Amino acid sequence: MKNQQDELVPMRIQNSWRVCIDYRRLNQATRKDHFPLPFIDQMLEKIVGKSHYYFLDGFSRYMQIHIAPEDQHKTTFTCPFGIFAYTCMPFGLCNAPSMFQRCMMSIFSDLLQDCMEVFMDDFTVYAESFDACLNNLSKVLKRCIDTNLVLNFEKCHFMVTEGIVLGHLVSNRGIEVDKAKIDVITSLPNPTSVREVRSFLGHAASQPSRPQPEWSRPSRIMEPKLERNS
């Protein structure tokens, strides 16, 4: 779809409602947690080249993290149905991503870089053989049971030889760009104005999550021309 500036905005189809609360004032008063997310390049290099994979997805992401009772009132919001406060961590809180990643790293600490990788609620289990991958899955699922971590069965893929990880196709062949992302770019109409060129550059640059050195050359050629015409 397009926004008010007539720029293309990627959409993700949802078949359920999500409540979004404006926590900007709460976030301003919150001491920031700077726990880092994994480096995508390093994560992909550890995953690639294996014979079998399991791709698991955490159910409702942040909502699996309970909020301490003495802090629940800070999430209070009003709506036409009354006044409510969350007992579990909602999205919109500035420290939610860092807190969730820290929890996942703690839960799977002894399995990371050995048989699995974790990026937020995306868990990739891998091995060099069918039996080894099955054994690794058993370890991960047992850990989920022990910690009451719930998975979304509809988004899980079991015992496959390739799959999409953070926008890239990984397999024993190597790392490839997701064909769906290529199709998005090739389906864009040819830009006919400065605004449309800027929109195209922004949209194309946002697709790959790994560095693309060859992308800098065409964008470097066009940027001075865009500045002169702005």
Backbone as CSV, one residue per row, in Angstrom:
resi,resn,N_x,N_y,N_z,CA_x,CA_y,CA_z,C_x,C_y,C_z
1,MET,0.838,-1.182,0.000,0.000,0.000,0.000,0.882,1.245,0.000
2,LYS,0.266,2.442,-0.163,1.006,3.692,-0.175,0.604,4.557,1.013
3,ASN,1.578,5.332,1.529,1.285,6.238,2.632,0.880,7.606,2.099
4,GLN,0.771,8.596,3.010,0.322,9.927,2.604,1.310,10.625,1.678
5,GLN,2.578,10.198,1.699,3.589,10.768,0.802,3.680,10.001,-0.515
6,ASP,2.709,9.115,-0.743,2.653,8.324,-1.972,3.851,7.379,-2.087
7,GLU,4.392,6.948,-0.938,5.506,6.016,-0.927,4.986,4.617,-0.624
8,LEU,5.607,3.622,-1.241,5.196,2.246,-1.021,5.605,1.789,0.370
9,VAL,4.680,1.182,1.085,4.931,0.680,2.432,4.648,-0.816,2.442
10,PRO,5.645,-1.654,2.810,5.401,-3.098,2.840,4.381,-3.452,3.908
11,MET,3.494,-4.368,3.584,2.434,-4.770,4.502,2.587,-6.243,4.862
12,ARG,2.199,-6.576,6.094,2.176,-7.961,6.517,0.739,-8.315,6.868
13,ILE,0.229,-9.360,6.243,-1.169,-9.737,6.443,-1.351,-10.329,7.838
14,GLN,-2.332,-9.823,8.573,-2.658,-10.328,9.901,-4.110,-10.801,9.904
15,ASN,-4.350,-11.930,10.558,-5.716,-12.432,10.642,-6.267,-12.311,12.059
16,SER,-5.625,-11.471,12.874,-6.094,-11.275,14.241,-5.854,-9.826,14.653
17,TRP,-6.549,-9.408,15.719,-6.431,-8.038,16.211,-5.214,-7.907,17.121
18,ARG,-4.572,-6.738,17.069,-3.479,-6.424,17.978,-3.759,-5.069,18.617
19,VAL,-3.719,-5.033,19.934,-3.952,-3.786,20.656,-2.637,-3.021,20.741
20,CYS,-2.656,-1.773,20.331,-1.453,-0.933,20.359,-1.683,0.245,21.305
21,ILE,-0.885,0.326,22.353,-1.009,1.388,23.349,0.118,2.402,23.145
22,ASP,-0.209,3.665,23.301,0.788,4.732,23.171,1.537,4.871,24.499
23,TYR,2.742,4.303,24.549,3.543,4.335,25.770,4.695,5.336,25.671
24,ARG,4.557,6.370,24.862,5.663,7.309,24.675,6.067,8.002,25.976
25,ARG,5.107,8.423,26.769,5.447,9.112,28.027,6.107,8.145,29.009
26,LEU,5.614,6.911,29.054,6.238,5.907,29.916,7.657,5.606,29.440
27,ASN,7.842,5.508,28.134,9.166,5.215,27.582,10.163,6.336,27.863
28,GLN,9.674,7.582,27.872,10.563,8.708,28.173,11.108,8.625,29.597
29,ALA,10.298,8.082,30.500,10.703,7.994,31.907,11.410,6.680,32.235
30,THR,11.555,5.813,31.248,12.141,4.494,31.471,13.652,4.520,31.260
31,ARG,14.393,3.933,32.185,15.838,3.788,32.008,16.080,2.729,30.932
32,LYS,16.826,3.095,29.912,16.946,2.251,28.728,17.847,1.039,28.978
33,ASP,17.408,-0.084,28.423,18.167,-1.334,28.455,18.781,-1.526,27.072
34,HIS,20.105,-1.545,26.993,20.781,-1.592,25.698,21.314,-2.985,25.374
35,PHE,20.642,-4.011,25.854,21.073,-5.379,25.536,20.990,-5.578,24.023
36,PRO,22.066,-6.036,23.375,22.092,-6.069,21.908,21.397,-7.286,21.315
37,LEU,20.943,-7.120,20.082,20.468,-8.246,19.291,21.670,-8.907,18.625
38,PRO,21.562,-10.189,18.254,22.688,-10.865,17.593,23.035,-10.197,16.266
39,PHE,24.312,-10.269,15.880,24.728,-9.786,14.572,24.210,-10.754,13.510
40,ILE,23.450,-10.228,12.560,22.795,-11.080,11.569,23.811,-11.856,10.745
41,ASP,24.885,-11.201,10.298,25.896,-11.878,9.484,26.493,-13.074,10.214
42,GLN,26.865,-12.879,11.469,27.472,-13.957,12.241,26.488,-15.094,12.467
43,MET,25.243,-14.735,12.704,24.214,-15.743,12.934,23.988,-16.591,11.689
44,LEU,23.896,-15.950,10.534,23.681,-16.683,9.287,24.858,-17.597,8.971
45,GLU,26.075,-17.152,9.246,27.259,-17.964,8.960,27.277,-19.236,9.799
46,LYS,26.749,-19.167,11.016,26.707,-20.357,11.871,25.628,-21.337,11.412
47,ILE,24.553,-20.812,10.836,23.422,-21.652,10.444,23.641,-22.320,9.097
48,VAL,24.270,-21.623,8.174,24.340,-22.076,6.790,25.191,-23.344,6.654
49,GLY,24.879,-24.131,5.615,25.689,-25.300,5.288,25.296,-26.576,5.995
50,LYS,24.199,-26.563,6.746,23.757,-27.764,7.454,22.786,-28.571,6.582
51,SER,22.632,-29.840,6.912,21.791,-30.712,6.076,20.310,-30.627,6.432
52,HIS,19.999,-30.370,7.718,18.601,-30.333,8.148,18.385,-29.187,9.137
53,TYR,17.138,-28.683,9.121,16.789,-27.540,9.973,15.395,-27.719,10.569
54,TYR,15.211,-27.068,11.727,13.885,-26.819,12.283,13.790,-25.312,12.490
55,PHE,12.702,-24.723,12.026,12.478,-23.290,12.227,11.271,-23.129,13.146
56,LEU,11.517,-22.655,14.361,10.479,-22.543,15.382,10.155,-21.080,15.643
57,ASP,8.921,-20.827,16.054,8.457,-19.454,16.283,7.789,-19.366,17.647
58,GLY,8.201,-18.386,18.441,7.597,-18.186,19.752,6.206,-17.586,19.643
59,PHE,5.292,-18.060,20.446,3.897,-17.608,20.388,3.740,-16.279,21.119
60,SER,3.182,-15.278,20.415,2.861,-13.967,21.006,4.065,-13.243,21.604
61,ARG,5.237,-13.658,21.255,6.487,-12.985,21.608,6.490,-12.426,23.030
62,TYR,6.381,-11.086,23.177,6.569,-10.429,24.474,5.556,-10.877,25.528
63,MET,4.380,-11.300,25.076,3.320,-11.628,26.031,3.654,-12.845,26.888
64,GLN,4.755,-13.529,26.596,5.163,-14.665,27.425,6.017,-14.220,28.616
65,ILE,6.359,-12.933,28.647,7.164,-12.405,29.755,6.238,-11.718,30.756
66,HIS,6.196,-12.208,31.989,5.315,-11.638,33.010,5.915,-10.360,33.598
67,ILE,5.050,-9.414,33.904,5.453,-8.163,34.543,5.308,-8.317,36.055
68,ALA,6.293,-7.833,36.792,6.219,-7.890,38.252,4.956,-7.175,38.726
69,PRO,4.221,-7.751,39.682,2.954,-7.151,40.138,3.083,-5.685,40.534
70,GLU,4.220,-5.301,41.138,4.373,-3.915,41.577,4.597,-2.946,40.414
71,ASP,4.830,-3.470,39.209,5.052,-2.605,38.045,3.908,-2.644,37.033
72,GLN,2.934,-3.501,37.265,1.861,-3.662,36.280,1.042,-2.391,36.089
73,HIS,0.905,-1.598,37.133,0.086,-0.384,37.028,0.669,0.615,36.033
74,LYS,1.960,0.505,35.747,2.603,1.431,34.811,2.108,1.230,33.380
75,THR,1.517,0.080,33.105,1.012,-0.198,31.753,-0.472,0.125,31.616
76,THR,-1.054,0.780,32.604,-2.496,1.057,32.602,-2.912,1.885,31.390
77,PHE,-4.043,1.511,30.804,-4.601,2.270,29.679,-6.122,2.259,29.777
78,THR,-6.743,3.234,29.153,-8.203,3.318,29.129,-8.711,3.066,27.720
79,CYS,-9.907,2.529,27.644,-10.563,2.279,26.361,-12.076,2.332,26.600
80,PRO,-12.898,2.216,25.569,-14.352,2.288,25.771,-14.910,1.228,26.710
81,PHE,-14.118,0.183,26.990,-14.617,-0.912,27.824,-14.144,-0.816,29.271
82,GLY,-13.327,0.201,29.589,-12.881,0.359,30.966,-11.406,0.693,31.061
83,ILE,-10.846,0.467,32.252,-9.433,0.721,32.529,-8.746,-0.618,32.772
84,PHE,-7.626,-0.825,32.090,-6.932,-2.110,32.170,-5.430,-1.893,32.343
85,ALA,-4.760,-2.928,32.844,-3.300,-2.939,32.937,-2.815,-4.325,32.524
86,TYR,-1.672,-4.362,31.896,-1.118,-5.637,31.444,-0.464,-6.385,32.599
87,THR,-0.616,-7.698,32.590,0.123,-8.558,33.514,1.326,-9.183,32.813
88,CYS,1.321,-9.122,31.467,2.442,-9.594,30.663,2.957,-8.439,29.810
89,MET,4.170,-8.557,29.340,4.826,-7.451,28.641,4.224,-7.234,27.254
90,PRO,3.647,-6.056,26.979,3.087,-5.767,25.659,4.146,-5.169,24.739
91,PHE,3.880,-5.176,23.431,4.788,-4.461,22.542,4.476,-2.970,22.639
92,GLY,5.470,-2.155,22.381,5.331,-0.712,22.537,6.190,-0.168,23.658
93,LEU,6.628,-1.052,24.565,7.543,-0.636,25.626,8.963,-0.604,25.066
94,CYS,9.710,0.442,25.368,11.020,0.641,24.738,12.014,-0.467,25.067
95,ASN,11.882,-1.091,26.229,12.834,-2.133,26.620,12.350,-3.541,26.311
96,ALA,11.188,-3.667,25.686,10.636,-4.992,25.416,11.556,-5.845,24.541
97,PRO,12.082,-5.338,23.419,12.967,-6.181,22.592,14.211,-6.651,23.341
98,SER,14.856,-5.742,24.074,16.066,-6.108,24.808,15.769,-7.132,25.891
99,MET,14.684,-6.921,26.620,14.320,-7.844,27.685,13.998,-9.227,27.133
100,PHE,13.266,-9.265,26.014,12.890,-10.552,25.440,14.123,-11.301,24.943
101,GLN,15.019,-10.600,24.239,16.221,-11.259,23.728,17.084,-11.779,24.870
102,ARG,17.198,-11.006,25.946,17.974,-11.445,27.102,17.381,-12.723,27.697
103,CYS,16.059,-12.771,27.801,15.398,-13.960,28.352,15.653,-15.185,27.484
104,MET,15.545,-15.013,26.155,15.765,-16.148,25.255,17.214,-16.626,25.323
105,MET,18.155,-15.683,25.401,19.568,-16.055,25.497,19.843,-16.803,26.798
106,SER,19.166,-16.411,27.859,19.343,-17.075,29.143,18.757,-18.484,29.119
107,ILE,17.583,-18.622,28.515,16.913,-19.925,28.469,17.741,-20.940,27.683
108,PHE,18.281,-20.518,26.542,18.980,-21.451,25.649,20.499,-21.266,25.675
109,SER,21.037,-20.710,26.747,22.450,-20.315,26.784,23.405,-21.453,26.432
110,ASP,23.157,-22.671,26.925,24.081,-23.778,26.683,23.873,-24.447,25.327
111,LEU,22.822,-24.054,24.599,22.545,-24.647,23.291,22.942,-23.723,22.140
112,LEU,23.110,-22.442,22.437,23.441,-21.474,21.396,24.810,-21.764,20.802
113,GLN,24.921,-21.574,19.490,26.140,-21.785,18.717,26.579,-23.241,18.701
114,ASP,25.790,-24.105,19.302,26.080,-25.536,19.280,25.074,-26.269,18.406
115,CYS,23.784,-25.988,18.633,22.756,-26.658,17.834,21.603,-25.731,17.478
116,MET,21.677,-24.452,17.894,20.583,-23.538,17.575,21.062,-22.090,17.629
117,GLU,20.260,-21.205,17.009,20.467,-19.766,17.085,19.120,-19.114,17.380
118,VAL,19.150,-17.997,18.099,17.922,-17.314,18.511,17.998,-15.849,18.111
119,PHE,16.993,-15.389,17.391,16.847,-13.961,17.105,15.420,-13.583,17.479
120,MET,15.270,-12.958,18.644,13.955,-12.638,19.187,13.130,-13.920,19.330
121,ASP,11.992,-14.013,18.630,11.155,-15.207,18.772,11.339,-16.180,17.619
122,ASP,12.412,-16.027,16.854,12.725,-16.958,15.769,13.868,-17.864,16.212
123,PHE,13.576,-19.159,16.314,14.564,-20.138,16.767,14.925,-21.059,15.600
124,THR,16.199,-21.189,15.313,16.665,-22.070,14.250,17.489,-23.193,14.860
125,VAL,17.015,-24.421,14.679,17.719,-25.612,15.158,18.335,-26.300,13.947
126,TYR,19.578,-26.727,14.046,20.259,-27.272,12.873,21.179,-28.424,13.266
127,ALA,21.585,-29.189,12.260,22.542,-30.283,12.470,23.029,-30.786,11.118
128,GLU,24.052,-31.630,11.169,24.660,-32.153,9.950,23.990,-33.423,9.446
129,SER,23.069,-33.980,10.243,22.388,-35.210,9.826,20.965,-35.225,10.369
130,PHE,20.148,-36.121,9.833,18.748,-36.243,10.242,18.656,-36.588,11.730
131,ASP,19.387,-37.630,12.150,19.300,-38.084,13.536,19.815,-37.025,14.509
132,ALA,20.902,-36.362,14.142,21.454,-35.327,15.022,20.491,-34.157,15.157
133,CYS,19.829,-33.793,14.058,18.879,-32.681,14.103,17.670,-33.041,14.961
134,LEU,17.236,-34.297,14.871,16.116,-34.754,15.692,16.486,-34.707,17.171
135,ASN,17.703,-35.091,17.481,18.178,-35.046,18.862,18.267,-33.606,19.365
136,ASN,18.728,-32.699,18.511,18.811,-31.286,18.894,17.428,-30.691,19.131
137,LEU,16.468,-31.078,18.296,15.096,-30.599,18.489,14.558,-31.055,19.835
138,SER,14.863,-32.292,20.201,14.402,-32.820,21.486,14.939,-31.977,22.644
139,LYS,16.202,-31.552,22.554,16.794,-30.705,23.600,16.070,-29.366,23.693
140,VAL,15.797,-28.779,22.523,15.154,-27.462,22.502,13.728,-27.540,23.034
141,LEU,12.976,-28.540,22.595,11.590,-28.670,23.046,11.520,-28.962,24.544
142,LYS,12.443,-29.763,25.044,12.475,-30.033,26.487,12.740,-28.744,27.261
143,ARG,13.626,-27.895,26.728,13.911,-26.627,27.382,12.676,-25.724,27.369
144,CYS,11.930,-25.756,26.268,10.689,-24.970,26.194,9.681,-25.441,27.234
145,ILE,9.571,-26.759,27.388,8.643,-27.317,28.378,9.074,-26.932,29.791
146,ASP,10.362,-27.045,30.065,10.877,-26.749,31.409,10.686,-25.283,31.796
147,THR,10.694,-24.393,30.805,10.594,-22.951,31.082,9.227,-22.372,30.717
148,ASN,8.273,-23.234,30.351,6.921,-22.793,29.961,6.939,-21.832,28.770
149,LEU,7.875,-22.033,27.873,7.953,-21.228,26.658,7.077,-21.873,25.588
150,VAL,6.108,-21.111,25.084,5.119,-21.647,24.140,5.523,-21.305,22.711
151,LEU,5.381,-22.270,21.806,5.685,-22.074,20.393,4.410,-21.953,19.579
152,ASN,4.512,-21.283,18.465,3.386,-21.131,17.538,3.498,-22.215,16.477
153,PHE,2.720,-23.278,16.621,2.837,-24.442,15.738,2.594,-24.073,14.277
154,GLU,1.683,-23.125,14.030,1.346,-22.760,12.655,2.523,-22.138,11.913
155,LYS,3.468,-21.558,12.641,4.607,-20.897,12.001,5.891,-21.716,12.087
156,CYS,5.808,-22.922,12.617,6.990,-23.772,12.751,7.161,-24.661,11.521
157,HIS,8.407,-24.915,11.167,8.727,-25.806,10.045,9.697,-26.868,10.559
158,PHE,9.309,-28.140,10.375,10.070,-29.236,10.952,10.812,-30.047,9.891
159,MET,12.069,-30.361,10.203,12.914,-31.228,9.391,12.892,-30.840,7.916
160,VAL,13.393,-29.661,7.611,13.482,-29.186,6.233,14.961,-29.006,5.877
161,THR,15.243,-28.928,4.588,16.626,-28.787,4.128,16.981,-27.343,3.792
162,GLU,15.993,-26.449,3.825,16.240,-25.034,3.587,15.095,-24.228,4.182
163,GLY,15.329,-22.949,4.392,14.274,-22.102,4.942,14.714,-20.652,5.012
164,ILE,13.742,-19.780,5.294,13.995,-18.346,5.360,14.383,-17.955,6.786
165,VAL,15.541,-17.322,6.926,16.015,-16.810,8.213,16.367,-15.342,8.035
166,LEU,15.625,-14.474,8.694,15.881,-13.031,8.641,16.005,-12.528,7.207
167,GLY,15.086,-12.976,6.360,15.031,-12.490,4.986,15.997,-13.157,4.035
168,HIS,16.664,-14.228,4.468,17.612,-14.926,3.609,17.283,-16.414,3.562
169,LEU,17.506,-17.009,2.419,17.302,-18.445,2.250,18.597,-19.160,2.616
170,VAL,18.550,-19.991,3.648,19.738,-20.732,4.083,19.549,-22.213,3.799
171,SER,20.627,-22.855,3.388,20.618,-24.286,3.091,22.063,-24.759,3.061
172,ASN,22.279,-26.030,2.657,23.658,-26.503,2.533,24.347,-25.923,1.304
173,ARG,23.587,-25.209,0.462,24.179,-24.551,-0.714,24.833,-23.226,-0.342
174,GLY,24.379,-22.617,0.759,24.896,-21.320,1.152,23.775,-20.369,1.521
175,ILE,24.057,-19.064,1.457,23.086,-18.022,1.791,22.621,-17.352,0.511
176,GLU,21.310,-17.321,0.312,20.731,-16.701,-0.870,19.690,-15.675,-0.444
177,VAL,19.452,-14.700,-1.306,18.414,-13.707,-1.034,17.048,-14.354,-1.231
178,ASP,16.129,-14.044,-0.348,14.758,-14.549,-0.460,14.144,-14.092,-1.784
179,LYS,13.687,-15.051,-2.595,13.130,-14.721,-3.907,11.932,-13.784,-3.793
180,ALA,11.174,-13.895,-2.706,10.011,-13.021,-2.523,10.435,-11.558,-2.450
181,LYS,11.602,-11.287,-1.850,12.088,-9.910,-1.769,12.509,-9.400,-3.140
182,ILE,13.094,-10.282,-3.946,13.470,-9.890,-5.306,12.224,-9.570,-6.119
183,ASP,11.187,-10.393,-5.953,9.939,-10.174,-6.694,9.305,-8.838,-6.321
184,VAL,9.426,-8.445,-5.042,8.870,-7.155,-4.612,9.544,-6.014,-5.359
185,ILE,10.870,-6.079,-5.470,11.617,-5.009,-6.139,11.320,-4.986,-7.632
186,THR,11.337,-6.152,-8.271,11.114,-6.198,-9.719,9.693,-5.816,-10.099
187,SER,8.752,-5.939,-9.162,7.361,-5.596,-9.463,7.066,-4.108,-9.284
188,LEU,8.016,-3.358,-8.710,7.798,-1.923,-8.530,7.783,-1.217,-9.881
189,PRO,6.883,-0.247,-10.070,6.848,0.494,-11.340,8.087,1.366,-11.500
190,ASN,8.460,1.644,-12.741,9.601,2.519,-12.994,9.309,3.915,-12.453
191,PRO,10.216,4.490,-11.653,9.975,5.833,-11.095,9.976,6.890,-12.189
192,THR,9.077,7.861,-12.049,8.958,8.936,-13.048,9.165,10.317,-12.448
193,SER,9.473,10.387,-11.165,9.697,11.676,-10.508,10.757,11.511,-9.434
194,VAL,11.257,12.634,-8.931,12.268,12.606,-7.876,11.726,11.895,-6.641
195,ARG,10.487,12.182,-6.296,9.877,11.547,-5.122,9.812,10.034,-5.295
196,GLU,9.435,9.577,-6.478,9.325,8.142,-6.718,10.694,7.469,-6.728
197,VAL,11.729,8.182,-7.198,13.086,7.630,-7.154,13.533,7.455,-5.704
198,ARG,13.272,8.474,-4.879,13.621,8.374,-3.457,12.871,7.211,-2.801
199,SER,11.604,7.073,-3.144,10.799,5.988,-2.595,11.369,4.638,-3.002
200,PHE,11.770,4.529,-4.276,12.337,3.267,-4.762,13.650,2.939,-4.055
201,LEU,14.529,3.933,-3.921,15.811,3.706,-3.252,15.618,3.272,-1.804
202,GLY,14.699,3.939,-1.108,14.439,3.577,0.278,13.852,2.191,0.403
203,HIS,12.936,1.854,-0.504,12.296,0.547,-0.451,13.295,-0.559,-0.779
204,ALA,14.115,-0.337,-1.808,15.082,-1.353,-2.219,16.164,-1.552,-1.165
205,ALA,16.626,-0.456,-0.571,17.694,-0.554,0.425,17.228,-1.240,1.695
206,SER,15.927,-1.212,1.967,15.408,-1.812,3.201,15.220,-3.313,3.077
207,GLN,15.327,-3.874,1.882,15.064,-5.289,1.690,16.169,-6.189,2.233
208,PRO,17.424,-6.059,1.810,18.448,-6.961,2.325,18.874,-6.572,3.723
209,SER,19.091,-7.564,4.595,19.547,-7.279,5.950,21.049,-7.492,6.083
210,ARG,21.701,-8.013,5.041,23.159,-8.132,5.031,23.739,-7.007,4.195
211,PRO,24.975,-6.592,4.460,25.590,-5.525,3.667,25.665,-5.897,2.191
212,GLN,25.334,-4.959,1.325,25.374,-5.174,-0.114,26.281,-4.112,-0.732
213,PRO,27.605,-4.369,-0.833,28.525,-3.350,-1.348,28.156,-2.871,-2.741
214,GLU,27.641,-3.792,-3.589,27.329,-3.410,-4.963,26.148,-2.450,-5.040
215,TRP,25.367,-2.359,-3.957,24.209,-1.468,-3.968,24.623,-0.006,-3.863
216,SER,25.774,0.264,-3.278,26.184,1.650,-3.045,26.487,2.385,-4.351
217,ARG,26.934,1.679,-5.397,27.348,2.360,-6.626,26.189,3.047,-7.333
218,PRO,25.070,2.332,-7.660,23.975,3.044,-8.328,23.334,4.114,-7.466
219,SER,23.219,3.862,-6.164,22.613,4.876,-5.292,23.518,6.095,-5.173
220,ARG,24.858,5.884,-5.199,25.797,7.001,-5.118,25.713,7.878,-6.365
221,ILE,25.417,7.259,-7.514,25.291,8.006,-8.762,24.030,8.864,-8.755
222,MET,22.950,8.321,-8.207,21.660,9.012,-8.257,21.501,10.094,-7.197
223,GLU,22.119,9.915,-6.031,21.894,10.844,-4.922,22.243,12.298,-5.250
224,PRO,23.397,12.606,-5.905,23.670,14.016,-6.244,22.614,14.629,-7.154
225,LYS,22.087,13.824,-8.066,21.052,14.327,-8.967,19.761,14.610,-8.209
226,LEU,19.481,13.780,-7.222,18.282,14.007,-6.417,18.420,15.288,-5.606
227,GLU,19.625,15.550,-5.096,19.845,16.769,-4.309,19.674,18.019,-5.167
228,ARG,20.124,17.954,-6.423,20.002,19.119,-7.303,18.554,19.395,-7.678
229,ASN,17.739,18.333,-7.685,16.347,18.494,-8.093,15.397,18.630,-6.919
230,SER,15.925,18.645,-5.705,15.044,18.742,-4.534,14.676,20.195,-4.265
